[in-house]
Amino acid sequence: MTVTRETIPLEGVISGQGLERACHLRAVRRKIYADESMKPLCVSYSRCDIEDTDDFPDGEYELSFGAFRIRVIRRTGRYFQ
């Protein structure tokens, strides 16, 4: 098995509480490959940090990018996983 990890920029959407907006984020992408395979068996994301700001109220939101959805909480102007 081979595992790769890299931090990549992504574009996503934050939605919740009747609000929605596009956003820029950085995330750590992890891919797991079977020996000598060119196609990953598994792709996962972690440490999704939203890079831009907004005036959304504190509360629960969903961050989506590609086929992935992550629940985030906005508290004191920052988003947390």
Phi, psi and omega in degrees: 000141175239136179238131175243147177224134176208148175269127185229151173277144180220161170247138182217191179226133173257130179219153178150157179055033179076011182242155177202141177203156174283154179211162174252138179215166173237141181216154174269119179258130180242127178239138177244126181245142169288157181308128176063015178269144178269342181255129181291146174284327185212140174231129178224159180234144176214172179050053180279107182253117178284126188268337182256174185245165176207181179245028178294149176286158176301147179153194183265138180221171175238130176257124179234142175207131185058227179267008185260143176227133182228133175281133177229158177239133176261125180221128180049042175085003181233152178260138180229148176273000000 
